Amino acid sequence: MRMSGCHLDPVAVIIGLGACSHICALKLGKEIHGLAIRNSSTDYDNVKNALITLYCRCGDLMHAYIVFTLIEAKDIISWNSIISGFARWDRSEEATFLFRELLLTGIEPNYVTLAGILPLCARVANLQHGKEFHCYIARREEFQGYLKWRWKLKSCEIPRFDVHAALELLRGKRVVFVGDSLSRTQWESMICMLMSVVEDKNSVYEVNGNEITKQIGHLAVRFRTFNFTVEFYRSVFLVQPGPVPKYSPKIVKTVLKLDQLDDINREWIDSDILIFNSGHWWTTTKLFEM
């Protein structure tokens, strides 16, 4: 388009920034940002919103926030872009602060705002913030319908999760989740579902007496009545990292040995049920910018 001599208008800039956001092409996105500054496209708030989305998806939260502060008349789209951006990278304190700032402006949050920040509370296990958002939703009449939403199946039948049957099926077994934060969230969800019908909550405990936090690489919850454990091992890529080969390009910071499992694999070798998961393999910025 530029080679043909056509003028780069704000619509073209937004489309280009959107494409860069989807593939996390930060360098190319910055080039488009520079072009937008030179032709005054950044005077449009829609362009600034697209820039916020670009920088957030690429993990450059500092530049995302700088662009956000440049918007004089911030609307709910601008707030949603920056809040969901910080939430995407598990920056709970910053996302919560921005949410409070949004409330102080008098702009009403919408479903998109809550959909961006509530999953963050689950991922980082921040129960206090989660309860605060729950109370806020419960007090707002416009969100009452949201609290009653339910999945409605179409043209298929999926049996409901039978917790009692699952507890009996797992009796005497060892269940192990291995992976990153995504796997840890699944591990927590599994424990919550299984505990929902356990009468004696004290019979469910962390084996080593550890508090459930993100900093601990191994957690094991025992269901004493049913004699089984549900464990989590943190292994970001599931395989071993290695030193950078000699004469590698400077951009290469580390390598992954795809034919060698993580060293901690011996810890789960005798498990009865093993669940692997690692979202890092599907996130470009985490895989290629290690």
C-alpha positions in Angstrom: 0.0 0.0 0.0 2.8 2.4 0.9 4.8 1.4 -2.2 1.8 2.3 -4.4 1.8 5.8 -2.9 -1.6 5.5 -1.2 -2.1 7.5 1.9 -2.1 5.5 5.2 -5.3 6.5 6.9 -6.4 5.6 10.4 -8.5 2.6 9.2 -5.4 1.1 7.5 -3.4 1.7 10.7 -5.9 -0.1 12.9 -6.1 -3.1 10.5 -2.3 -3.3 10.4 -2.0 -3.1 14.2 -4.7 -5.7 14.6 -2.8 -8.1 12.4 0.4 -7.5 14.3 -1.5 -8.1 17.6 -2.8 -11.5 16.4 0.7 -12.8 15.6 2.5 -10.9 18.3 4.7 -9.0 15.8 5.9 -6.3 18.1 8.7 -5.0 15.9 6.4 -4.6 12.9 3.7 -3.1 15.2 6.2 -0.4 16.4 7.0 0.5 12.8 3.3 1.0 12.1 3.1 3.1 15.3 5.9 5.3 14.0 4.0 5.7 10.7 0.9 6.6 12.6 2.7 9.3 14.6 4.1 10.8 11.4 0.7 11.0 9.7 -1.2 12.1 12.9 -3.3 8.9 13.0 -2.5 8.6 16.7 -4.8 11.6 17.2 -7.7 9.1 16.9 -8.7 7.2 20.0 -9.5 4.1 18.1 -5.9 4.0 16.9 -4.6 4.4 20.5 -6.9 1.5 21.6 -5.4 -0.7 18.8 -1.9 0.3 20.0 -2.9 -0.6 23.6 -4.1 -4.0 22.4 -0.9 -4.6 20.4 1.5 -3.8 23.3 -0.5 -5.8 25.8 -0.7 -8.9 23.7 3.1 -8.7 23.1 3.8 -8.2 26.8 5.1 -4.6 26.5 2.8 -3.3 29.3 4.9 -0.2 29.9 4.2 1.2 26.4 0.6 0.0 26.6 0.1 2.1 29.7 1.9 5.1 28.2 -0.4 5.1 25.2 -3.4 4.6 27.6 -2.4 7.8 29.5 -2.3 9.8 26.3 -6.0 9.2 25.7 -7.8 12.3 27.0 -11.4 11.1 26.8 -11.1 7.4 27.9 -14.1 5.3 27.1 -15.0 1.8 28.3 -13.1 0.3 25.3 -9.9 2.0 26.4 -10.3 0.8 29.9 -11.2 -2.7 28.9 -8.1 -2.9 26.6 -5.7 -1.9 29.3 -7.3 -3.9 32.2 -7.6 -7.1 30.1 -4.0 -6.5 29.0 -2.6 -6.5 32.5 -4.9 -9.4 33.4 -3.6 -11.4 30.4 -0.1 -11.3 32.0 -1.3 -12.1 35.6 -0.6 -8.6 36.9 -3.4 -8.7 39.4 -2.4 -5.7 41.5 -2.2 -3.4 38.5 -5.4 -4.8 36.9 -7.3 -4.3 40.2 -5.9 -0.8 40.6 -7.1 0.1 37.1 -10.5 -1.3 37.8 -10.8 0.9 40.8 -9.7 3.9 38.8 -12.3 3.1 36.2 -15.0 3.2 38.9 -13.8 6.6 40.1 -14.2 8.0 36.6 -18.0 7.3 36.7 -17.8 5.0 33.7 -19.7 1.8 34.2 -17.9 -1.5 33.7 -19.5 -4.0 31.3 -19.4 -7.7 30.7 -16.1 -7.5 28.9 -14.5 -5.8 31.8 -15.5 -8.5 34.2 -14.7 -11.3 31.7 -11.2 -10.0 31.5 -10.5 -9.6 35.2 -12.4 -12.5 37.0 -10.4 -15.3 35.4 -7.2 -13.5 36.6 -8.3 -13.9 40.2 -8.7 -17.6 39.6 -5.3 -18.0 37.9 -3.3 -16.2 40.7 -5.5 -17.6 43.4 -6.4 -14.2 44.8 -9.6 -15.0 46.7 -9.9 -11.6 48.3 -10.0 -9.7 45.0 -12.3 -12.4 43.6 -14.8 -11.9 46.5 -14.6 -8.1 46.0 -15.6 -8.4 42.3 -18.3 -11.0 43.2 -19.8 -8.5 45.7 -19.7 -5.7 43.1 -21.5 -7.9 40.5 -24.1 -9.0 43.1 -24.9 -5.3 43.9 -25.3 -4.2 40.3 -28.8 -4.8 38.9 -27.5 -4.8 35.3 -25.3 -7.9 36.0 -28.0 -10.0 37.6 -28.7 -11.7 34.3 -25.0 -12.5 34.1 -25.1 -14.4 37.4 -27.9 -16.6 36.0 -26.2 -17.5 32.7 -25.9 -21.2 32.1 -24.5 -23.3 29.2 -27.2 -24.6 26.9 -26.3 -27.7 24.9 -27.4 -28.0 21.3 -27.7 -31.2 19.4 -25.6 -33.2 21.9 -25.8 -34.8 25.2 -23.0 -34.4 27.7 -23.5 -36.2 31.1 -23.0 -34.0 34.2 -19.9 -34.6 36.2 -20.7 -37.2 38.8 -18.6 -36.3 41.8 -19.5 -39.3 43.9 -18.6 -41.7 41.0 -15.3 -39.8 40.5 -14.3 -40.2 44.1 -15.0 -43.9 44.0 -13.1 -44.2 40.7 -10.1 -42.5 42.2 -10.1 -44.4 45.4 -6.5 -45.6 46.2 -5.0 -43.8 43.2 -2.5 -41.1 42.6 -3.5 -38.4 40.2 -0.7 -36.0 38.9 -1.1 -32.8 36.9 2.2 -31.6 35.2 2.6 -28.3 33.4 2.5 -24.5 33.9 -0.1 -22.1 35.3 -2.8 -23.5 33.0 -2.3 -27.0 34.4 -2.2 -25.6 37.9 -5.6 -23.9 37.4 -7.0 -27.2 36.2 -5.6 -29.0 39.2 -7.3 -26.5 41.5 -10.6 -26.8 39.7 -10.4 -30.6 40.0 -9.9 -30.4 43.7 -12.7 -27.9 44.2 -15.1 -30.2 42.3 -14.1 -33.3 44.2 -14.4 -31.4 47.6 -17.9 -30.2 46.8 -19.5 -33.4 48.2 -16.9 -34.3 50.9 -18.6 -33.9 54.2 -15.5 -33.8 56.4 -13.5 -30.9 54.9 -10.7 -31.6 57.3 -10.1 -34.9 55.7 -8.8 -33.0 52.6 -5.4 -31.4 53.2 -2.1 -30.5 51.6 0.3 -33.4 52.3 3.3 -31.2 53.4 1.2 -28.6 55.1 2.0 -26.0 52.4 -0.2 -23.1 51.6 -1.6 -23.1 48.1 0.5 -20.5 46.4 2.0 -19.9 42.9 5.5 -20.0 44.3 5.5 -23.7 45.2 6.5 -26.1 42.4 4.9 -29.2 43.9 1.6 -29.4 45.7 -0.2 -32.6 46.8 -3.7 -32.7 48.2 -4.8 -35.9 49.9 -8.4 -37.1 50.2 -8.0 -39.2 53.3 -11.4 -40.8 53.3 -10.9 -42.1 49.8 -7.1 -42.7 50.1 -6.0 -40.8 47.0 -3.9 -37.8 46.2 -4.2 -35.1 43.5 -0.8 -33.5 42.8 0.7 -30.7 40.8 4.2 -30.4 39.5 5.4 -27.2 37.8 7.1 -27.9 34.5 6.9 -25.0 32.1 7.8 -26.8 28.9 7.7 -30.4 30.1 11.2 -30.9 28.6 14.7 -30.0 29.7 16.2 -26.6 29.0 19.8 -26.5 27.7 22.7 -24.2 27.1 22.8 -22.1 23.9 24.9 -23.8 21.2 28.1 -22.1 20.2 27.8 -19.6 17.3 24.1 -19.3 17.8 22.4 -15.9 16.9 22.3 -13.4 19.8 18.5 -13.6 19.8 18.8 -17.3 21.1 18.7 -17.2 24.9 18.1 -20.9 25.6 17.2 -24.1 24.0 14.8 -26.9 24.7 15.8 -30.6 24.5 12.7 -32.1 23.0 14.0 -35.7 23.4 14.5 -35.3 27.2 11.7 -34.9 29.7 12.1 -32.5 32.6 14.3 -33.8 35.4 11.4 -34.1 37.8 9.8 -36.8 35.6 11.0 -39.4 38.0 8.6 -37.9 40.7 5.5 -38.8 38.7 6.6 -42.0 37.1 4.5 -44.2 39.4 1.3 -42.2 39.1 -2.0 -43.9 38.1 -3.4 -40.9 36.2 -1.1 -38.4 34.5 -2.3 -35.1 32.9 0.2 -33.0 30.9 -0.5 -29.5 29.9 1.6 -26.5 29.0 0.0 -23.3 27.5 3.6 -21.9 27.0 3.8 -24.0 23.8 0.9 -22.1 22.3 1.9 -18.6 23.4 4.3 -17.0 20.9 5.8 -14.5 23.3 6.5 -17.1 26.0 8.0 -19.6 23.6 10.1 -17.4 21.4 11.1 -14.6 23.8 12.4 -16.7 26.7 
